[in-house]
Amino acid sequence: MKVPQEYSENVIHASPPDWVADSPIDLNSQSPTDERVSGGIWNLLSDIQHNLEDRIRYGKTIHKLATQGGVQRGSRFQIYFSPHLDQLFLHSLVLYRNNERIDLLPGQDVQIFNREEELEQDMFGGYLTAVLLLKDTRVGDIIEFSHSIKKLDTMVTDRSGGVFVLKGGFAFKQAKWRLLYSPERPVFAASLNHDVQPAVSYTDSGLVECRWEVSDLRPLVVEAGAPSWYMPLGLVEYGEYASWNDVAQWLCRLFYTPSEMPLEFEETVKSIAEQAQTFEERVQLALRFVQNDIRYVSVSVGEHSYKPYDIATIFERRFGDCKDKASLLGALLRALGIDALPAVVHTVRKHQVGQSLPNPHVFNHVIVRVLHKDRTYWFDPTISGQRGSLDKIFCPEYGKALVVSPDSQSLDDVVPLGNRSSQLKIVESFKIHQDNSPDEFSVSRVYEGAQADFMRQRIANSSHEQIEDSFLQEYLKLYPQISVARPWSVQDDEMGNRLAVNFEYRINNLWQPIPRQPGMCDAFFYATGIYHVVNTPPVAARKSPYAIVHPNNIENQLIVRTTRPLRFARGHAVVECDNFKYKWQAEVVSNALQFNMQYISYKDHVLPGEMSKYLKAIQQVSQHVRQGLILNISASRHARMK
């Protein structure tokens, strides 16, 4: 086996550990023709074994290349590992062809690549990928590959644990999982989304042995459009943490704040204290300093995959990841006499982490919780450009959080106060001319709360022309002959966290002739803010929840002005279901037809049992957000409601 010299201590050719139990498999089985052959590969065996005493996780796979596509996809193996935390052992690479067993590993080249998939997001993990590219593979070949990874860093693995995926995205003829640990080691386990029971026994060396086995394992299929947190994987979680308090105690060691701080930290605290007298002012200044003056860069190498860098290093670098920023913000606020602590969350699983076994590795992000009088605030120091009072500062709804405190006994609900003020107000106004000149179209979009934060970031990261073109492209989909009449403008009220942008357009040939109705034309007008929320409803027959944007509060006013009086009856409607509420009102004000609409989301998903009512409500809303008018050309563009 050929490994680059610089990685010879990290990637080693070795026999499997003595404690590994072999898994014989029938290699002469005929390939099935159904979904069990995925991408031209028939997976015959998956065997995963974890020895908590040795801190080694072993894996073996056997698969058959059933088609030419399978040859393309199944002739490469990739192993993801950290050179700082792991040691990789390669045990076997065997090809079976025409009843012949060919050992490929002795002559196999092992290529090592830096794995920085999130480099564009300024995230560096220091992880490597070992790649084995097989030569001369053919349809019908069967390939066996086994390896193991030993954890080296005792800080990370002072308590062992892991996850077995008993039901996921792959099909296997046979799948096995085996867990070994000393009877003296306190191991806790939990099963999620499956009913496979383990066989428990003892090995000859006295270790507890737990085995799970499944035959003819079918892949899990999740429908498109499901919420990010919806992952109905069949899991076995295991670990040594008896409670969330155990996890919090472990995290406290990582987020320890020393009694002596660097001079620059003390000067920053002094500067904030001199500029701000009130609780709110001090939190605002500290938050803005960490969000805007400490740029986001993640160097999560070695122990810093879990542990923040020290405060002095953060100040010296003037950058850090979520752990560093939360650690710094918490330290600043505590030095200012404010009750502030880091809190760990998961940005994807959100509230679902509450179903997990207590384990620090179920989290992937750190925010800050602040207590003041009878109020709880949540702040995400990785978000930049936030403005406004504390009760208007947005924090994503991460669902559940574990506060890094020795007193934490359970997960807290993350209920950000600022999310209530997040809103988008849109006024889309048309001025219809009597002659054949282009009609005028003006747009005012007012972003408040989180909406203002996101738009402020978008403007900061884009050129003036890019913003203008992005909105123009969206309107071109609805009004094909629209063009810019004047450059767009922006007004930013930072104290109120309100940002307004204004656009002015002209539209040629807005009115189109109606077939078989001489002299009559029609045009359609869109309340775009709500139209883009409801114009593509999903199919009704679902087994998975359907994701919708939340929180989402949109006020959309649509105005059509003409030079002649309009005939139109006033109207109003309210549409409500378990997922949102919509209000619509129409009236004529002078020569203007005015539609006032509001959409307010209630939650971020639609359950399968709610889908029929949701679709019915969406259809009702769709009737209002696309308004049609008919124009009688012979009557000098005298308009009426279509």
Secondary structure, DSSP 4 states (H G I P E B T S, - for coil): -B--GGGTTTEEE-PPPTTPPP----TTPPPPSSTTEETTEEEEEEEEEEETTTTEEEEEEEEEE-SHHHHHHHSEEEEEE-TTTEEEEEEEEEEEETTEEEE-GGG-B-EEEEE-TTGGGTEE--EEEEEEE-SS--TT-EEEEEEEEEE--TTTTSS-EEEEEEESS--EEEEEEEEEE-TTS--EEEEES--PPPEEEE-TTS-EEEEEEEEEEPPP---TT--TT----EEEEEES--SHHHHHHHHHHHT---SS--HHHHHHHHHHHHH--SHHHHHHHHHHIIIIISEE-EE--GGGGTSPPPHHHHHHHTEE-HHHHHHHHHHHHHHTT-EEEEEEE-TTTGGGGGGSPS-GGG--EEEEEEEETTEEEEE-TT--S--S-GGG-------EEEESSTT--SPEE---GGGGG-EEEEEEEEE--SSSSPEEEEEEEEEETHHHHHHHHHHHTS-HHHHHHHHHHHHHTT-TTEEEEEEEEEEEETTTTEEEEEEEEEESS-SEEPTT-TTEEEEEEE-HHHHHHHSSPPPS--SS-EE--SS-EEEEEEEEE-SS--B---EEEEEE-SSEEEEEEEEEETTEEEEEEEEEE--SEE-GGGHHHHHHHHHHHHHHHEEEEEEEGGGTSEEEE-
